[in-house]
Amino acid sequence: MNNNELFMTLISSLASQAWIQLGKIKNPVTDKVEKNLEAASMSIDMISMLQEKTKNNIEEYESQLLEKTLNDLRMNFVFEKNQNTSSTEDESKAKAPEKTKEKKPKKKKK
């Protein structure tokens, strides 16, 4: 394999790892869908770092693939983060006891 192929394989591997961590595809080891947004963020950051470090030193098609991969991953990360936030809020609402208004006794008219 030449360096271009190795670079693309590395990006593809990191992207696949991020998709698994986002819960978008099954983990091939456990055969389960698992979500770990912290780990997904780290994988996305690694791809972003590689994009920055290789700027002006890779082929145009590699640069475009890198950009598209990062855009897709970031959009999905934001979506999952928002889903996670809203489900956490829903859970906390479900667990919180509902406040009821105390009924005041009615005054009798004279």
C-alpha positions, -999 to 999 in steps of 0.1 A, spaced: 0 0 0 12 35 -8 9 64 16 -23 78 -1 -40 44 5 -27 42 40 -40 77 48 -74 70 34 -76 37 53 -67 56 85 -94 82 79 -119 55 71 -110 36 102 -114 66 125 -147 75 108 -161 40 112 -151 41 149 -169 75 153 -200 61 136 -200 32 160 -195 56 190 -224 77 177 -246 47 179 -253 48 141 -239 14 133 -234 -18 153 -202 -25 171 -188 -55 152 -171 -68 184 -203 -68 206 -228 -69 177 -248 -42 196 -255 -6 189 -237 14 216 -235 51 221 -205 69 236 -206 106 227 -174 115 246 -155 89 226 -171 100 194 -161 135 200 -125 124 205 -125 104 172 -140 134 154 -113 156 169 -86 132 158 -98 134 122 -100 172 124 -64 173 137 -53 151 107 -71 175 84 -53 204 99 -19 187 99 -21 175 63 -35 208 49 -19 215 15 -1 182 16 -27 158 3 -45 153 -30 -77 172 -37 -99 141 -36 -84 133 -2 -91 168 11 -127 166 -2 -133 132 13 -119 144 46 -141 175 46 -173 156 38 -165 129 64 -160 156 91 -192 175 81 -213 143 82 -198 132 116 -202 167 131 -238 170 120 -247 136 134 -228 143 166 -248 175 172 -280 156 165 -271 129 189 -260 154 216 -294 172 212 -313 139 214 -293 129 245 -300 163 261 -338 162 254 -341 126 266 -323 135 298 -346 164 304 -376 141 297 -363 116 322 -358 142 349 -393 155 343 -407 120 347 -388 114 379 -396 148 395 -427 147 416 -455 168 402 -463 199 423 -499 202 432 -516 233 442 -530 233 477 -566 239 478 -576 267 502 -608 261 521 -636 282 507 -649 310 530 -685 308 539 -706 337 529 -726 353 557 
